[in-house]
Amino acid sequence: MTALKPYTASPCIRICCLDDKDICLGCFRSLTEITQWALVDDHTRQHILHNASHRQRAYGPHGPRLDNPQ
């Protein structure tokens, strides 16, 4: 039996709101990254998650994260 390849799940939290740079304030992916997610391989998905993590940190602890109201 062949082992299944690891699969990176979407970080989408179903709170989609784009800022003026087309970055989702729910998952911090760019609009391009969101639309490409289903088409790219797992390595590219890991790269997208890395970029999103950097964007989220750039907003800081009191940033616009929509699933954690202030």
GUMI-905987 format. One line per field, with one value per residue: y, x, z of N, C-alpha, C in turn; residue in three letters. Coordinates in steps of 0.1 Angstrom, whole numbers. Example, Ala and Ser with C-alpha at 12.3 -4.5 7.8 and 13.67 -1.06 7.14 Angstrom:
n.yy = c(-57,-22);
n.xx = c(132,128);
n.zz = c(78,71);
ca.yy = c(-45,-11);
ca.xx = c(123,137);
ca.zz = c(78,71);
c.yy = c(-33,0);
c.xx = c(132,129);
c.zz = c(78,79);
aa = c(ALA,SER);
END
This chain:
n.yy = c(-12,22,51,80,113,141,166,199,218,243,276,291,308,314,341,364,393,417,438,471,463,439,417,391,397,377,353,362,357,366,378,366,343,330,323,306,285,259,249,246,228,210,220,246,255,255,275,297,297,305,330,343,341,358,382,384,387,412,429,430,424,435,437,437,412,394,373,376,397,430);
n.xx = c(8,5,17,-1,5,15,-9,-16,-38,-62,-58,-80,-105,-131,-138,-137,-122,-109,-80,-67,-46,-53,-51,-63,-79,-86,-72,-48,-37,-27,-49,-43,-29,-49,-67,-51,-46,-59,-48,-20,10,19,43,44,21,30,49,32,17,38,44,19,20,41,29,8,21,33,11,9,2,-23,-36,-57,-71,-99,-113,-109,-122,-116);
n.zz = c(0,-8,9,17,4,24,31,29,46,38,51,55,73,69,70,51,41,22,23,13,-2,-13,5,25,55,72,68,59,34,0,-26,-50,-40,-27,-48,-63,-46,-47,-70,-67,-57,-26,-16,-25,-12,14,13,7,32,48,39,45,73,79,71,88,113,108,110,137,172,178,154,125,127,121,133,160,178,191);
ca.yy = c(0,35,61,92,124,151,176,211,223,257,284,299,308,318,355,370,407,422,452,478,456,426,407,387,399,365,343,369,353,375,373,356,330,323,318,296,274,246,245,244,216,212,228,260,259,258,289,306,298,312,344,347,342,371,393,385,393,426,437,431,417,442,440,436,399,395,363,379,411,437);
ca.xx = c(0,13,14,-6,14,10,-17,-17,-52,-64,-59,-93,-114,-144,-140,-130,-123,-96,-75,-64,-35,-58,-47,-74,-77,-90,-61,-36,-32,-31,-60,-37,-26,-62,-73,-42,-45,-64,-40,-6,14,20,55,40,12,38,54,21,15,50,42,8,24,48,20,0,30,35,0,11,-8,-36,-39,-71,-76,-113,-119,-106,-125,-110);
ca.zz = c(0,-9,18,11,6,33,25,37,45,36,64,54,85,64,73,40,39,16,26,1,-10,-16,15,33,69,79,67,55,21,-10,-34,-59,-33,-24,-60,-67,-36,-52,-81,-65,-49,-12,-13,-28,-2,26,10,9,46,54,36,53,87,80,70,101,123,104,115,151,181,178,140,121,127,122,142,173,179,202);
c.yy = c(12,45,74,104,134,161,188,217,238,264,292,297,313,332,363,385,412,436,459,472,442,414,404,390,388,355,349,364,364,369,363,343,323,316,306,284,260,240,242,232,220,221,243,264,262,272,299,308,306,327,350,350,355,383,395,392,408,435,438,425,423,445,437,422,398,384,365,394,417,442);
c.xx = c(9,8,9,4,7,2,-19,-31,-52,-65,-72,-101,-128,-148,-132,-133,-109,-93,-72,-53,-40,-53,-59,-70,-81,-78,-48,-29,-35,-42,-55,-34,-39,-67,-64,-41,-48,-55,-25,-3,17,32,51,30,20,44,44,18,26,48,30,11,32,39,12,9,32,24,1,0,-22,-41,-54,-77,-91,-120,-116,-109,-119,-120);
c.zz = c(0,2,11,14,16,25,34,35,44,50,64,67,81,68,63,39,34,20,13,-8,-14,-8,23,48,78,80,63,42,11,-18,-44,-52,-30,-37,-66,-58,-41,-63,-79,-56,-34,-8,-15,-17,11,24,12,24,53,51,44,68,89,79,83,112,120,109,130,159,181,164,137,120,130,131,157,176,192,213);
aa = c(MET,THR,ALA,LEU,LYS,PRO,TYR,THR,ALA,SER,PRO,CYS,ILE,ARG,ILE,CYS,CYS,LEU,ASP,ASP,LYS,ASP,ILE,CYS,LEU,GLY,CYS,PHE,ARG,SER,LEU,THR,GLU,ILE,THR,GLN,TRP,ALA,LEU,VAL,ASP,ASP,HIS,THR,ARG,GLN,HIS,ILE,LEU,HIS,ASN,ALA,SER,HIS,ARG,GLN,ARG,ALA,TYR,GLY,PRO,HIS,GLY,PRO,ARG,LEU,ASP,ASN,PRO,GLN);
END
